[in-house]
Each structure stands twice: as C-alpha cells, then as structure tokens.
Amino acid sequence: MLIHLYGFLEGDFLGRVIVVDSAQTVLGLAVQLQAWARDLYPCPTAAPTVTNEQGVLLEPASTLTHAGLSAGDIFHVRGLHLCAS
C-alpha cells in the first residue's frame, strides 16, 4: 500500500514529502531520502539513524508498517556522511 510521509534530513531545513510502499524497509526509506539531497549527503552513509516524530529509533530492517509509520507521519534521518578520502 502506498503511503505519504514527511522526511527531514539532518542539516536540512526543508522537509520532503515522500510517497512509498509501506512494505519498504526503514533503511531503504533513509537511503532514498539521502539520495535526493546530494548537497547534504554527497556520500550517503550505509547506516543512517532513523527516528519517528517522537524520537524513537526505528529498526533499519523493519518494514515501514512494522516500524509503526503510517500515512502522514514524520521521520528524521541522521547519520555520518563523510566521503572516503
């Protein structure tokens, strides 16, 4: 089932609306959001931290449904984004 979520990246002041399948993983959601912000995430991390709007850490391997995310929810992506030298 497709749902819309509001995603916020660490270091960004704009939220992004994302429409995704609720069967997608939390990690997949984070990677997708990072890919849309190449200026902030020129080298996206493979292990971002994803939290819901209450600040609860979400398990990367969980589907969005199992993580408790549903239509209209807010999530935050944080992580180390350093490029290899």
C-alpha positions in Angstrom: 0.0 0.0 0.0 1.3 3.4 -0.9 1.6 6.0 1.9 2.9 9.5 2.1 5.5 10.5 4.8 7.3 13.7 5.7 11.0 13.2 5.9 13.6 15.5 7.4 17.4 15.1 6.9 19.9 16.2 9.5 21.3 19.6 8.5 18.3 20.4 6.2 15.6 23.0 7.0 13.1 21.6 4.5 11.0 18.5 4.9 10.3 16.4 1.9 7.1 14.6 1.1 7.8 11.1 0.0 5.3 8.5 -1.3 6.4 5.0 -0.7 5.2 1.4 -0.4 4.6 0.6 3.3 6.4 -2.7 2.7 9.7 -0.8 2.1 12.3 -1.0 4.8 13.3 1.8 7.1 16.8 1.7 5.7 15.5 1.9 2.1 13.5 4.9 3.0 16.5 6.6 4.5 18.7 5.8 1.6 16.1 7.2 -0.8 15.7 10.4 1.1 19.5 10.9 1.3 19.8 10.4 -2.5 17.6 13.4 -3.1 19.9 15.7 -1.1 23.3 15.4 -2.8 24.5 18.7 -1.3 23.9 17.5 2.3 24.7 13.8 1.6 27.4 13.7 -1.2 28.4 10.3 0.1 25.3 8.8 1.8 26.0 6.6 4.8 25.1 3.0 4.7 23.9 3.1 8.3 21.7 6.1 8.9 19.8 6.6 12.1 16.0 6.9 11.5 13.6 8.1 14.2 9.9 8.8 14.2 8.5 12.2 15.3 8.6 11.2 18.9 12.3 10.5 18.6 12.0 6.7 18.8 14.8 4.9 17.0 13.4 2.7 14.1 15.0 -0.7 13.2 16.6 -0.4 9.8 15.5 -3.8 8.6 11.8 -3.3 9.6 9.2 -2.5 7.0 7.6 0.9 7.4 4.4 -0.9 8.6 6.3 -2.9 11.3 8.2 0.3 12.3 4.8 1.9 13.0 5.0 4.5 10.3 1.7 5.3 8.6 0.3 7.9 6.2 1.2 11.5 7.2 3.8 10.5 9.8 7.1 12.5 10.2 10.5 10.8 10.3 14.1 12.1 10.7 17.3 10.8 9.1 20.6 11.4 10.8 24.0 9.8 10.3 27.6 10.1 9.5 28.1 11.3 5.9 31.8 11.5 5.3 33.3 10.8 1.9 36.3 8.5 1.7 39.5 10.3 1.1 
